[in-house]
């Protein structure tokens, strides 16, 4: 299942649910940014849903990360999903990742091999399908969140745009095969020339963007 903004009317408030969902958030700095001020995506999502939202996202985390100690501390996104989560009864798991693997893992040069390790051309193999399969086997629905795009001004991640588009297209195909998985694109969120959705580094989300992202996620989960 795929959600795009063109087909989503983003509400200022999420409709009340009969029972507030229990949500686990894992991933990288797109989700964890602004947590110091209590305004990360997960913080905002908890306020919108009025339910339990547990955040394990970590800045700099990757989907493919082999160092054991720092990986267990959260720099490995698959390890953010723990054994205790199998019986935790999460209704939804919100997850993102892959950006750091491309930016730091291959420097946005000759990334075909890295892309294939993340998710194959047919979307059947790789770190992403493997992680999704684990979470779905434990009964949770999965919302995989895409990345913000730069607003047409200089950004350190502009050179990775093509690889990011390929990555998200493959994740879309994975979601099409599973009714319990949603791919939520936010590629259209940033208006051309609008810097207000990014921090000063032009990579991470501003507080405004964290709230806007949380609203889109809440809208999807609220339709469950």
JOHU-V51348 format. One record per residue. N is the residue number from 0. RES is the residue in one letter. SS is DSSP state (2 for helix, 1 for strand, 0 for the rest). OMEGA is omega in degrees with one decimal (999 if undefined). D_LAST is the distance of its C-alpha to the last C-alpha in whole Angstrom. Layout:
N,RES,SS,OMEGA,D_LAST
N,RES,SS,OMEGA,D_LAST
This chain:
0,X,0,-175.8,12
1,X,1,176.2,14
2,X,1,174.5,13
3,X,0,-176.6,16
4,X,2,-179.4,17
5,X,2,-179.2,19
6,X,2,179.9,16
7,X,0,169.2,14
8,X,0,-173.1,15
9,X,0,-177.2,15
10,X,0,175.4,15
11,X,0,176.1,18
12,X,0,-178.9,15
13,X,0,177.3,12
14,X,0,-179.2,11
15,X,0,178.8,12
16,X,0,178.0,9
17,X,0,177.5,11
18,X,0,-177.1,11
19,X,0,-178.9,11
20,X,0,173.3,10
21,X,0,-169.9,13
22,X,1,172.7,13
23,X,1,179.7,16
24,X,1,175.7,17
25,X,1,179.4,20
26,X,0,-173.9,22
27,X,0,-170.8,25
28,X,2,174.0,26
29,X,2,-178.5,24
30,X,2,-174.5,21
31,X,2,-174.8,24
32,X,0,-177.8,27
33,X,0,179.6,27
34,X,0,179.8,27
35,X,0,179.5,30
36,X,0,-179.5,30
37,X,0,-176.3,26
38,X,0,174.5,25
39,X,0,176.7,23
40,X,2,-179.0,19
41,X,2,177.6,18
42,X,2,-178.9,20
43,X,2,-179.2,19
44,X,2,179.4,15
45,X,2,178.3,16
46,X,2,-178.6,18
47,X,2,-176.3,15
48,X,2,-176.9,12
49,X,0,177.2,15
50,X,0,-179.7,14
51,X,0,173.6,16
52,X,1,-180.0,16
53,X,1,-173.7,19
54,X,1,174.4,21
55,X,0,-178.6,23
56,X,0,-175.8,23
57,X,0,176.4,27
58,X,0,-180.0,29
59,X,0,-177.2,31
60,X,0,179.8,29
61,X,1,174.7,29
62,X,0,177.1,27
63,X,0,-174.8,31
64,X,0,-168.8,33
65,X,0,178.8,35
66,X,0,-168.8,37
67,X,2,-172.6,36
68,X,2,179.6,37
69,X,2,174.9,35
70,X,2,178.6,33
71,X,2,178.8,32
72,X,2,174.1,32
73,X,2,-180.0,29
74,X,2,169.5,30
75,X,1,-179.4,29
76,X,2,177.2,25
77,X,2,180.0,25
78,X,2,172.3,27
79,X,2,174.7,24
80,X,0,-167.3,22
81,X,0,179.2,25
82,X,2,-178.6,26
83,X,2,-178.5,24
84,X,2,-179.1,21
85,X,2,-178.4,21
86,X,2,-175.7,21
87,X,0,177.9,19
88,X,0,176.4,16
89,X,0,175.3,14
90,X,0,-179.1,10
91,X,1,168.3,10
92,X,1,176.4,13
93,X,1,-174.0,14
94,X,1,169.7,17
95,X,0,177.8,20
96,X,0,-180.0,23
97,X,0,-178.1,26
98,X,2,179.3,28
99,X,2,176.6,30
100,X,2,-179.3,31
101,X,2,-175.9,32
102,X,2,-176.0,34
103,X,2,-176.4,36
104,X,2,178.8,36
105,X,0,177.4,38
106,X,0,-179.2,38
107,X,0,176.5,37
108,X,0,178.2,40
109,X,0,-172.9,40
110,X,0,-176.5,36
111,X,2,-178.8,36
112,X,2,178.9,36
113,X,2,176.6,34
114,X,2,179.9,31
115,X,2,177.7,32
116,X,2,177.2,31
117,X,2,179.3,28
118,X,0,-175.3,27
119,X,0,-179.0,29
120,X,0,180.0,29
121,X,0,176.7,28
122,X,0,-175.7,25
123,X,0,-173.8,26
124,X,0,176.7,28
125,X,0,-175.6,28
126,X,2,-177.3,27
127,X,2,176.7,23
128,X,2,179.8,22
129,X,2,179.2,24
130,X,2,179.4,22
131,X,2,-180.0,19
132,X,2,178.0,20
133,X,2,-175.8,21
134,X,2,180.0,17
135,X,2,179.0,16
136,X,2,179.1,19
137,X,0,170.8,18
138,X,0,-178.4,14
139,X,0,167.6,12
140,X,1,-174.8,10
141,X,1,170.4,12
142,X,1,178.2,12
143,X,1,-175.3,15
144,X,1,175.0,17
145,X,0,-176.0,20
146,X,0,168.2,23
147,X,0,171.5,24
148,X,0,178.4,27
149,X,0,-174.4,31
150,X,0,178.4,32
151,X,0,174.5,35
152,X,0,-175.1,37
153,X,0,178.2,38
154,X,0,179.4,36
155,X,0,-176.2,37
156,X,0,-178.2,34
157,X,2,-177.2,35
158,X,2,178.9,36
159,X,2,-173.6,33
160,X,2,-177.1,31
161,X,2,179.0,32
162,X,2,177.5,31
163,X,2,178.0,28
164,X,2,178.8,27
165,X,2,179.4,28
166,X,2,-176.3,26
167,X,2,176.4,23
168,X,2,179.5,24
169,X,2,177.5,24
170,X,2,174.2,20
171,X,2,-178.7,19
172,X,2,176.7,21
173,X,2,-179.3,19
174,X,2,179.9,16
175,X,2,-176.2,17
176,X,0,-173.2,18
177,X,0,180.0,15
178,X,0,179.3,11
179,X,0,178.1,10
180,X,1,176.5,12
181,X,1,168.1,11
182,X,1,-179.6,14
183,X,1,178.2,14
184,X,0,172.1,18
185,X,0,-178.0,19
186,X,0,-177.7,23
187,X,0,-170.9,23
188,X,0,-172.1,23
189,X,0,176.7,26
190,X,0,179.8,29
191,X,0,176.9,32
192,X,0,-177.1,34
193,X,0,-178.5,32
194,X,2,-170.3,33
195,X,2,179.4,31
196,X,2,179.9,28
197,X,1,171.8,30
198,X,0,-176.5,32
199,X,0,179.7,36
200,X,0,-179.3,35
201,X,0,175.6,33
202,X,0,-172.7,31
203,X,0,-177.9,29
204,X,1,170.6,26
205,X,0,175.6,28
206,X,2,177.1,26
207,X,2,-179.0,25
208,X,2,178.9,23
209,X,2,178.0,22
210,X,2,-179.9,20
211,X,2,178.2,19
212,X,2,-179.9,18
213,X,2,178.5,16
214,X,2,178.8,15
215,X,2,178.3,13
216,X,2,-179.4,11
217,X,2,178.5,10
218,X,2,178.9,9
219,X,2,-178.4,7
220,X,2,178.9,5
221,X,2,178.3,5
222,X,0,-177.4,4
223,X,0,999,0
